[in-house]
Amino acid sequence: MASVVEIKKNTTLFRGSGKPDENVTKGFMYFTWGPTGRQNANNLYTKYEGNKVHTYKTSKPLMLLDMSNPDTIKYLRQSTTNQSIIRSLQKSFALAPNNMSVLRYSKLHHDVAVSKFICTLGYDGYVAPTMKLRKYGDTFHPEIVLCMPRNKVVHTQSEKPNKPLSMNPQKVYAGRSESRITRPLFNLSAY
């Protein structure tokens, strides 16, 4: 049986992106939350030119799958015969060898497949608290994915990042970094 967590109405969520409504019309959207939510959105998602931290409030109570619970992962694997979905679940949310915890590994195409699948099951989305990474022995920040976010959140404010943009922004994946922008950006703090 899957573990479900209720998120109350008016829960604060954060997201780093160019515009507050960017991706709101898609079938799902990622957010950070909790005491470090704003800081995580700022540190992880505002490194690119034009991105800001956007704050949202949930507009109603939400029922989210708890992706840190091994029973939820087992339930999801048993809910499909699609091998591509099962493989994405195994990659993104792997059961630890003792089957007592879930290890996270974020790869966009697997995360998207898992999110879309959960949305087809009729849930409001999923919640994943801070989880150990499957690789590199580090942790992955808390996240919430909402299905059909336009019906579930209201944008309340936007803030500029708390740090200057760097010339060559890097996205860090548990100790590794990969350049994501090939065009030069200006470091505004130098002027």
C-alpha positions as CSV (number, residue, x, y, z in Angstrom):
1,M,0.0,0.0,0.0
2,A,1.3,3.5,-0.9
3,S,2.0,6.0,1.8
4,V,0.2,9.3,1.3
5,V,0.9,12.6,2.9
6,E,-1.6,15.5,3.2
7,I,-0.2,18.9,2.5
8,K,-2.4,21.6,4.0
9,K,-3.9,24.6,2.1
10,N,-1.6,27.6,2.2
11,T,1.6,25.6,2.4
12,T,4.5,27.7,1.0
13,L,6.4,26.2,-2.0
14,F,9.4,27.7,-3.9
15,R,10.6,27.4,-7.4
16,G,13.5,29.0,-9.3
17,S,12.6,29.9,-12.9
18,G,12.5,32.8,-15.4
19,K,8.8,33.5,-15.0
20,P,6.3,32.7,-12.3
21,D,3.9,31.0,-14.7
22,E,6.7,29.1,-16.6
23,N,5.6,25.4,-16.9
24,V,2.4,26.0,-14.8
25,T,0.3,24.8,-17.7
26,K,2.3,21.6,-18.1
27,G,1.0,18.4,-16.6
28,F,3.4,18.6,-13.6
29,M,5.8,21.0,-11.9
30,Y,8.7,20.7,-9.4
31,F,9.0,22.8,-6.2
32,T,11.1,23.0,-3.1
33,W,9.6,23.4,0.4
34,G,10.3,23.5,4.1
35,P,12.7,25.5,6.2
36,T,15.4,25.4,3.5
37,G,13.0,25.7,0.5
38,R,13.7,29.3,-0.5
39,Q,17.5,28.7,0.0
40,N,17.4,25.5,-2.1
41,A,15.5,27.3,-4.9
42,N,18.0,30.2,-4.8
43,N,21.1,28.0,-4.7
44,L,20.0,25.3,-7.1
45,Y,17.7,26.9,-9.7
46,T,18.6,30.6,-10.0
47,K,22.1,30.4,-11.5
48,Y,20.9,31.2,-15.0
49,E,20.3,34.6,-16.5
50,G,16.8,35.9,-15.7
51,N,15.8,33.3,-13.1
52,K,14.2,34.3,-9.9
53,V,12.9,32.6,-6.8
54,H,9.1,32.4,-7.0
55,T,6.9,31.8,-4.0
56,Y,3.6,29.9,-4.2
57,K,0.9,28.9,-1.7
58,T,-1.2,25.8,-2.1
59,S,-4.8,26.6,-2.9
60,K,-6.3,23.5,-1.3
61,P,-5.2,20.5,0.7
62,L,-3.2,18.0,-1.4
63,M,-2.7,14.3,-1.2
64,L,0.8,13.4,-2.2
65,L,2.6,10.1,-2.5
66,D,5.5,9.8,0.0
67,M,8.4,8.8,-2.2
68,S,10.7,8.2,0.8
69,N,8.5,5.2,1.9
70,P,9.6,1.8,0.4
71,D,6.0,0.7,0.3
72,T,5.1,3.5,-2.0
73,I,7.9,2.5,-4.4
74,K,6.8,-1.1,-4.3
75,Y,3.2,0.0,-4.9
76,L,4.2,2.1,-7.9
77,R,6.2,-0.8,-9.4
78,Q,3.3,-3.1,-9.1
79,S,0.9,-0.6,-10.7
80,T,2.4,-0.9,-14.1
81,T,3.7,-3.4,-16.6
82,N,5.5,-0.7,-18.6
83,Q,9.2,-1.7,-18.3
84,S,10.3,1.9,-19.2
85,I,8.4,3.2,-16.1
86,I,9.7,0.5,-13.9
87,R,13.2,1.2,-15.0
88,S,12.7,4.9,-14.3
89,L,11.4,4.2,-10.9
90,Q,14.4,1.9,-10.2
91,K,16.8,4.7,-11.3
92,S,15.1,7.7,-9.6
93,F,13.9,6.1,-6.4
94,A,15.8,2.9,-5.7
95,L,15.1,0.6,-2.8
96,A,18.2,0.3,-0.5
97,P,19.6,-3.2,-0.4
98,N,17.8,-3.9,2.9
99,N,14.4,-2.6,1.4
100,M,14.0,-0.4,4.4
101,S,14.7,3.0,2.8
102,V,14.7,4.7,-0.6
103,L,17.7,6.2,-2.3
104,R,17.3,9.1,-4.7
105,Y,19.1,9.7,-8.0
106,S,17.9,12.5,-10.2
107,K,18.2,12.2,-13.9
108,L,15.7,14.4,-15.8
109,H,14.3,11.9,-18.2
110,H,13.7,9.3,-15.4
111,D,12.2,12.0,-13.1
112,V,9.8,13.2,-15.9
113,A,8.7,9.6,-16.6
114,V,8.0,9.0,-12.9
115,S,6.2,12.3,-12.5
116,K,4.0,11.7,-15.5
117,F,3.2,8.2,-14.4
118,I,2.1,9.3,-10.9
119,C,-0.1,12.0,-12.4
120,T,-1.9,9.3,-14.5
121,L,-2.7,7.4,-11.3
122,G,-4.9,10.4,-10.1
123,Y,-2.7,11.6,-7.2
124,D,-2.0,15.4,-6.6
125,G,1.7,14.6,-7.0
126,Y,4.5,13.4,-4.7
127,V,6.6,14.6,-1.8
128,A,10.2,13.6,-1.2
129,P,11.9,14.8,1.9
130,T,15.7,15.0,2.1
131,M,16.8,11.6,0.8
132,K,20.2,9.9,0.6
133,L,21.5,9.8,-2.9
134,R,21.9,6.5,-4.6
135,K,25.4,7.5,-5.7
136,Y,28.1,9.7,-4.2
137,G,26.9,9.3,-0.6
138,D,25.4,12.8,-0.3
139,T,21.7,13.9,0.1
140,F,19.1,15.3,-2.3
141,H,17.1,18.3,-1.3
142,P,13.4,18.0,-0.4
143,E,11.0,18.3,-3.4
144,I,7.4,18.3,-4.2
145,V,6.0,17.5,-7.7
146,L,2.4,18.7,-8.3
147,C,0.3,17.3,-11.1
148,M,-1.8,20.0,-12.9
149,P,-0.2,22.8,-10.8
150,R,-2.4,25.5,-12.2
151,N,-5.3,24.0,-10.2
152,K,-3.3,23.7,-7.0
153,V,-1.0,26.7,-6.4
154,V,-1.2,30.5,-6.4
155,H,1.9,32.6,-7.1
156,T,2.5,35.1,-4.3
157,Q,5.8,36.8,-5.0
158,S,9.1,36.8,-7.0
159,E,12.5,37.7,-5.8
160,K,15.8,38.2,-7.5
161,P,18.5,35.7,-6.5
162,N,20.6,36.5,-3.4
163,K,23.8,36.1,-5.3
164,P,25.3,37.5,-8.5
165,L,25.3,35.5,-11.7
166,S,28.6,33.9,-12.5
167,M,30.3,34.0,-15.9
168,N,29.9,30.2,-16.4
169,P,27.2,28.8,-14.2
170,Q,27.6,25.2,-13.1
171,K,24.9,22.8,-12.0
172,V,26.4,20.5,-9.4
173,Y,25.3,16.9,-9.2
174,A,26.5,15.4,-5.9
175,G,30.2,16.5,-6.3
176,R,30.3,16.6,-10.1
177,S,29.6,19.7,-12.2
178,E,28.6,20.1,-15.7
179,S,28.4,23.3,-17.7
180,R,24.9,24.0,-18.9
181,I,25.3,27.4,-20.6
182,T,27.6,27.8,-23.6
183,R,27.0,31.5,-24.2
184,P,28.8,34.0,-21.9
185,L,27.0,35.7,-19.1
186,F,27.9,38.9,-17.4
187,N,28.9,39.0,-13.7
188,L,26.9,42.1,-12.6
189,S,28.8,42.3,-9.3
190,A,32.0,43.3,-11.3
191,Y,30.4,46.7,-12.3
